[in-house]
Amino acid sequence: MTELAGSALARRWCDRCGADAAVGGHEACAAARALEPPRFCTHCRRRMKVQVLPVGWSAVCVEHGELRG
């Protein structure tokens, strides 16, 4: 699986609400993302498996791999 953080794939979907990132304002999503892990893959819009740990979080897309923060 590939690591999303270094990926050259274009970001199309909002990682919090799953809507098209180019349409509408996502200021509320950006503000929430300062405190929350991503919920949707920005490349394929799939819901990710998210695990919150005491030292951070991990989010896994079955197609594009894992993202950590």
N, C-alpha and C positions, 0 to 999 in steps of 0.2 A: 504494500500500500504506500501511497505517496504522502508526504507531509504537506498539509495545506498552507502552513505559514510561509514557505518558500515557493509556493506554486506561482506559475506565470499565467494561470487561467484567469479569465476576466470575471470580475465580481458583478453578478447580475441581480441577485436576490438579497433582500435584507436578512441579516443573520438573526434578528430577533423576532420579526413578525412574519417573515416568509414572503412578503409582497415584493413586487418589482422595485428595486432600489432606485431606478431612474424616475419613477412616477410618484408624485406626492412628496410631502415632507416627512422625513424620518428623524426629526430632531428629538422626539420623545424616545424613539428606539435608541438613538445614540446616547442619550442621557442615561437610560436604563442599562445599557451595555457597559457603562463605567462600573457598575456594581454586579452585573450578572454575566454568566457565560453565554455564548451563542446557542441558539436553539435550532436554527435551520442552516443547512449548507448553502453558502453563497454561490455555489457553482451549479447545483442541481435542484435546489429547493427541498431536498429531503429533510425530514425531521431527524435530528441527530440524537444519539444516545449520549446523555450528559451525566457526568459524575462530578459532584462537588466534594473536594477533599479539604482537610484543614490547611494545607499548604498551597491550594490553587484549585484548578478544575481541568477536566479533559472532556472533549466532545468528539465523537466518532461518527463519521459518515461512512456508510457501507460501501459507497462508490469511491470517495476521495480520500479516505484515511482519517488520521487523528490530528486534532488541534489542541494545544495545551496553553494554559495561562495561569 
